[in-house]
Amino acid sequence: MPEYSISWNVEIDAETPVHAAFAALALQRDPTSWATVFTVHTDDGDVVVDLNPHQPGPPRLSGPWTLTA
């Protein structure tokens, strides 16, 4: 089974790096958050995966290839 590195990026204004990390964690844990876009790093390049539960159809993917369900 392949192993992937996944990153999630968000821009946050905060007083300190620790405050920014806590704010990011709060976004990730908020069940109503739309923070659902991840970059999956693969051997063939990066794939952006949008897991927005309010979007119709399968997750949106973009990257070096087109994936279909």
N, C-alpha and C positions, 0 to 999 in steps of 0.2 A: 504494500500500500504506500503511495507517495506521501511525503511529508511536505507541508506547506508553511510558509511564513505569511502571517496576515497582519495588516496594519489598518488602523482606523485613525483618521486625522480630524481634528476639530480646532478651530481658532477660538480662544477664550481670553477675554480681558480679565486680569486678576492682579492682586497686590503682590503676590509672590508665586514662584513655581509650585510650591506646595498647595496654595489656594487654587491654582489652575488645575492641578491634578485632581483635587477633591471635586472641583466643578465638573471635570470630564467624567469622573467616576459616577457622579450624580446623574449625568446625562445618560450614561450607559445603563444604569439601573432603573431609570424612569420607565415604567411600562407604557407610557404614552409618548415616549420619545420617538422622533423620526430619524434618529442617528442609526441608520440601517445600511450605510454604504461602506464596504470594506474593499481594500486592495489585497488581492491574493497573489503572492509572488511565487511563480512557478519556474521550472527550468526553461520553459519556452517563452517566458515573458510575464508581464503582469496582467491580471484580469480584475476588472472592477465589477463587484457584485453588489447590486442594490436589492436588499431584502425587504423593501417597504411592503408591509402587510396590506396597505390600502390601495395598492396598485393592482389592477386586474392582470391575470395571467401569471406565467412563471416569473421568477426573478429576472431582472434585466442584467445582462452581462455585456461587458465590452473588454476588448483586449486584442491580442495578436491574432485571434481566430474567432469564428462565430460558433457558439454552442447552441444546440437546439434541444428541447425537452423530448 
